[in-house]
């Protein structure tokens, strides 16, 4: 949508550096957490970090590559380095859909920590053991060939706010 001039800026999980008319600003790096159904054994009485060994038999709800380009590729690289092949239970096109399927008991999912406020009645969120996944970046990407004061102001405000 940015390259087609349908949007002037967007929040993205990857920086499209190869597109000359776009500029990316890294806003933050966000930890990933494991989302599990509340009645799942990992959720029951456990507050410590989750290891990959604990996940080898789990069915994962993952983002489809065409829809979750940044996250899909980022997870594929991370899992490849760890020689971990998740068993895919479902593929979805949105993070909210992944959390909905976790809530319905269809599997577990890896989501950005900011998603932990969703479906708390049905989903438990657990931290991952150190070194499993690096934090996931969030970028503000905007067009360089549009001189709109509204967009300029939005980019300035967004880059000045720190979580």
Phi, psi and omega per residue, in radians:
X1 nan -0.607 3.092
X2 -1.161 -0.817 -3.116
X3 -1.206 -0.444 3.092
X4 -1.528 0.085 3.131
X5 1.129 0.442 3.066
X6 -1.504 -0.408 3.081
X7 -2.256 2.653 3.060
X8 -1.701 -0.478 3.077
X9 -2.721 2.811 -3.104
X10 -2.758 2.646 2.976
X11 -1.540 2.264 -3.077
X12 -2.419 2.706 3.119
X13 -1.594 -0.016 3.038
X14 -2.467 2.707 -3.133
X15 -1.743 2.005 3.122
X16 -1.363 1.237 -3.037
X17 -1.124 -0.412 -3.065
X18 -1.408 -0.047 -3.118
X19 -1.776 1.915 -2.974
X20 -1.116 -0.519 -3.106
X21 -1.476 0.113 3.120
X22 -2.074 2.515 3.066
X23 -2.161 2.426 -3.100
X24 -2.019 2.411 3.041
X25 -2.151 2.147 3.116
X26 -1.341 2.042 -3.094
X27 -1.522 -0.743 -3.106
X28 -2.889 2.933 3.020
X29 -2.072 2.226 -3.018
X30 -2.024 2.312 3.079
X31 -1.164 2.599 3.024
X32 -1.719 2.602 3.094
X33 -2.264 2.810 3.095
X34 -1.618 2.229 3.054
X35 -1.759 2.192 3.138
X36 -2.320 2.673 3.047
X37 -1.050 2.542 -3.095
X38 -0.983 -0.526 -3.118
X39 -1.602 0.126 3.137
X40 -1.264 2.572 -3.104
X41 -1.055 -0.532 3.112
X42 -1.197 -0.516 -3.130
X43 -1.422 -0.410 -3.034
X44 -1.311 1.845 3.033
X45 1.171 0.174 -3.092
X46 -1.861 2.265 3.083
X47 -2.125 -0.208 -3.110
X48 -1.343 3.012 -3.132
X49 -1.134 2.602 3.129
X50 -1.645 2.367 3.120
X51 -1.774 2.846 3.095
X52 -1.113 -0.610 3.125
X53 -1.004 -0.620 3.138
X54 -1.244 -0.282 -3.035
X55 -1.845 -0.005 -2.999
X56 -1.124 -0.452 -3.140
X57 -1.736 -0.008 -3.052
X58 -1.414 2.584 2.987
X59 -1.559 2.225 -3.088
X60 -1.750 2.455 2.949
X61 -1.716 1.967 -3.043
X62 -2.081 2.807 3.115
X63 -1.410 2.417 3.083
X64 -1.222 2.523 -3.097
X65 -1.056 -0.777 -3.114
X66 -1.065 -0.510 -3.080
X67 -1.707 -0.530 -3.096
X68 -2.057 0.873 -3.010
X69 -0.831 -0.922 -3.096
X70 -1.159 -0.810 -3.086
X71 -1.247 -0.746 -3.129
X72 -1.009 -0.899 -3.119
X73 -1.133 -0.703 3.141
X74 -1.079 -0.784 3.109
X75 -1.167 -0.707 -3.134
X76 -1.061 -0.750 3.118
X77 -1.143 -0.808 -3.118
X78 -1.087 -0.808 3.136
X79 -1.153 -0.630 3.106
X80 -1.090 -0.729 3.118
X81 -1.120 -0.532 -3.121
X82 -1.610 -0.018 -3.085
X83 0.960 0.769 3.140
X84 -2.010 2.194 3.124
X85 -1.993 1.778 -3.127
X86 -1.193 2.522 3.038
X87 -1.458 2.034 -3.062
X88 -1.471 2.048 3.090
X89 -1.552 -0.651 -3.142
X90 -2.708 2.676 2.999
X91 -2.093 2.426 -3.077
X92 -2.267 2.904 -3.124
X93 -1.800 -0.110 3.140
X94 -2.481 2.610 3.092
X95 -1.055 -0.689 3.139
X96 -1.068 -0.654 3.104
X97 -1.135 -0.660 3.102
X98 -1.093 -0.786 -3.142
X99 -1.157 -0.649 3.076
X100 -1.073 -0.731 3.129
X101 -1.214 -0.630 3.056
X102 -1.080 -0.805 3.133
X103 -1.033 -0.569 3.138
X104 -1.463 -0.016 3.099
X105 1.473 0.313 -3.095
X106 -1.445 -0.154 3.135
X107 2.766 -2.926 3.090
X108 -1.991 2.842 -3.141
X109 -2.583 2.748 3.037
X110 -1.814 2.171 -3.073
X111 -2.352 2.716 3.044
X112 -1.071 2.566 -3.084
X113 -1.000 -0.500 -3.138
X114 -1.139 -0.261 -3.140
X115 -1.461 -0.058 -3.050
X116 -1.125 -0.192 3.135
X117 -1.444 -0.178 -3.050
X118 -1.567 2.420 3.047
X119 0.925 0.663 -3.104
X120 -1.034 -0.408 3.121
X121 -1.269 -0.391 -3.060
X122 -2.149 -0.228 -3.058
X123 -2.189 2.339 3.018
X124 -1.852 2.506 -3.133
X125 -2.013 2.269 -3.101
X126 -2.188 2.462 3.104
X127 -1.241 2.685 3.095
X128 -1.635 2.617 3.075
X129 -1.053 2.577 -3.117
X130 -1.016 2.408 3.074
X131 1.591 -0.133 3.131
X132 -1.252 -0.937 -3.135
X133 -2.316 2.357 3.014
X134 -1.263 2.761 3.088
X135 -1.026 2.568 -3.122
X136 -1.570 2.180 -3.117
X137 -1.322 2.695 3.004
X138 -2.220 2.203 -3.104
X139 -2.007 2.620 2.898
X140 -1.818 2.078 -3.089
X141 -1.969 2.298 -3.140
X142 -2.405 2.873 3.136
X143 -1.408 2.536 3.105
X144 -1.667 -0.247 -3.053
X145 -1.738 0.222 3.094
X146 -2.098 2.183 -3.125
X147 -1.874 1.184 3.129
X148 -1.747 2.188 -3.109
X149 -1.047 -0.666 3.134
X150 -1.043 -0.786 3.131
X151 -1.186 -0.762 3.113
X152 -1.010 -0.806 3.125
X153 -1.115 -0.733 3.137
X154 -1.073 -0.803 3.132
X155 -1.087 -0.737 3.126
X156 -1.083 -0.793 -3.137
X157 -1.161 -0.795 -3.105
X158 -1.089 -0.665 -3.111
X159 -1.406 -0.236 3.119
X160 -1.588 -0.256 -3.120
X161 -1.574 2.248 3.107
X162 -2.064 2.368 3.137
X163 -1.180 nan nan
